[in-house]
Amino acid sequence: MQFHEADRTGAKVGYVDPTRICKTQHTVEMREDCEQLVGKTPEEKEEYVKTLHKRKKLEVATYLAIAMLAHADKDVLMVPYQFTDHYILFLIYPKDQLIISLDPAHYDKETFMEFLTILNLAHKYYRKRGGPVHIPSQKKLSVRTGWPIPEIPYIAQRFNDTTILNVTADLCRFIRRDVCNARGLFYDNQSELAMDDKFKPLREWEKEHMQ
């Protein structure tokens, strides 16, 4: 697994658990007839959903802040973020106060704006806990989108075409082995991937190819 490989080689790269930060972890979808809303007025329902939504966002932000602090000795934190049917790899540079979005589907930034807000909340907590930054006067994380990676003077020197290919391959291995694979560390037994037969070849890919 690539995070073990990073530890073995001493690469200054950290990883987070994608199942802890995916879109469903910080959004709220509730039916009108669900138990939690029964007997509540429309105003009470709205307030309940709003409070639950805020709590879920804070939980994700706290997890990410702890990950940033735990990997404070690293240069970059790999954050694979899942929409319903799509992954975006965010490269987070806590010390450089920078987010780089690697998204081959070119989603508009507004599509994942809430997650960017969560990343800024996490970084704010990281700073309060003594996480190092290079520009203390910069209050928010800079965001760079585009595919391939945009040229950023003080970051670009760390990257070349081979590096980008390695990052992409690394993410693909992580998703295939640890998220989609039924034997994977971050496989979710309650997800659509686990319960829909159309995804069987994907979740049992390793099993079929090891025979």
N, C-alpha and C positions, 0 to 999 in steps of 0.2 A: 504494500500500500504506500502511496506517495508520501504521506506524512511521516511514515517510518523511514522511508528513503531519505527524506529531508533531514531527519535526525541523524541518520547514519553518515551522510555526507557533510553535515554541518551547514547546509544551505540556510540562509537567513529568511526562511519562509514559514509562516504560521498558517494553520487551517482552522476553520470552524465547522461545526456540525450543521449541514444545510437543513436538516429537519427541524432545527430549533429556530430558524430565521425565515422560513418560507412564507409566502404571502398569507397562507391560511393561519399562521401563528399570530399575526397582528391585525387580522381583519375579523369582522363579526357578521355572521349570517344566521338569522333566527326566524323561524316561522312564527306567524301571529298566534298560532295555537300551541306553541311550546310551553312547557310547564312553568318556566321562569317568568313568562309574560301573562299568564292567565290571571284574571282579576285586576290587572293594572289598567289605569287610565292611559289614553294616548300619550299624555305628557310624562307619566311615570315610565311607560315603555321606552320612550325616547331617551329619558335620562338613564335608564338601566343600560340600554345599548351603548350610550355614549360613555358611561363609566366603565363598562366592560371593555370597550374598544381602547380606552386610555390605558387601562391596566395591562392589556395584552401588548400594547406598544412599549410600555415601560419594561415589561418582562423581557422582550426581545432586545431592547436597548441595553438593559442590564447585563444580559448574557454577552452581547457584543463588547461592552466595556470591559468585562472581566477577561474576555479573550484578548483584547488589545493589551491589557495590563499583563496578562500571563505571557504574552509574546512581545513584551516591550524591548527585548534584546534582538528582535527580528527587524528586517527592513520592510517587509510587506506581509499583509494578512490576506489570504485567499478566501473570498466570501462568495460561494456559489448560491445565487438567489433564484428560487423557483417561483414562476407564475404557475397558472393551471397547467400549461402544456409547453413551457419554455424555460430555459435556464439562461441567466446572465451571470457572467463572472465579474465580480467587483474586486479590483485590486486596491486594498486599503493601505495607505502609508500614514500611520498615525503620527510619526515624527515629522513627516513632510506636510502633514495636514492636507492630504490629497486623496481623492477617489478617482480611479480610472475604470470606466465601464467598458468591458469587452463583450459586445453584443452583435453577433452576425446578423440578427434579424432587424437591427436598427430601430428598436422601439424608441418612441419619443420620450424624452426625459420626464415629461409630465406623467407618463404611465407608471413610473416607479418613484414618483416624488415622495410619497409617504415613507418609503424605505430609506430614501436619502435623509429625510427628517429624522428617522430613527438612528441612522448612522451618526448624524450630528449630535443627537442626544447622548449616544454612547461615547462619542469622542469628548464631549463636555465632561462627562463623569470620569473618563480616563484622565483628563487634565487635572480635575479636582483631586484625584488620587495620586498625583505626582507623575503621571505619564509624561515623558519628555517630548517637547516640540521644538522645532527650529525657529519658528517665528511667533513668539508669545503674543504679539499684538494682533495676529490673525485669529478671529473668533470663530469662523466657520470653515469647514472643509471645502476646498476647491474641488470642482467636479469636471472631469474631462470625459467626453463621450466620443464615439466614433470607432470604426473598425476599418483597417487595423489601428493600432495604438497611435494616438496623436504625438507629435514631437514636442516634448517638454524639455527645455535645456538642462535642468538639474536632475531629470529622471532619465532622459533618453539615453544617456551614456551607459545605463545599466542594461539597455535592451538592444537587440538586433533581430533580424528576421528569424534566426535560429531560436532565440529565446522565446519569441512569440509562439513559434510552432511548438516548443517544449511546454509552454504554459497551456496552450490549447489541448495538447495531447494529455497533459497532466490532469486537466479538468475532465476530459473525456474518460480517462481511466477511473478517476474518482467516482464519477456518476455511474459508469457501467459496473464497476466492481463493488462499490460500497452503498450505492443508493438504489439502483435498479435490480441488482442481483439479490435473489432471495436469501443468499448466504452473507450478504453484505452487512457491515457494521451499522449502517444508517438506514437499512431497509425498514419501511413502515408497513406492517401487516394490515393496517386499516385503510391504506390509501387505495385510490382507484387502480393504481399499478398492480397492487396485490390481488384485487378482487375481480378485475375484468379479464376474461379469457383472451381477449385480443392482445394483451400484453404478456401472455405466457412465454412466447419465444424470447422476449427481452429479459424477463426476470429469471428464466432458466437457461440463459445463454451459456453460462459457464458449465453448468451440469451437462448440457448437450455436447459441448465441445471437449469435455474432459473424457468422454466415453471412447 
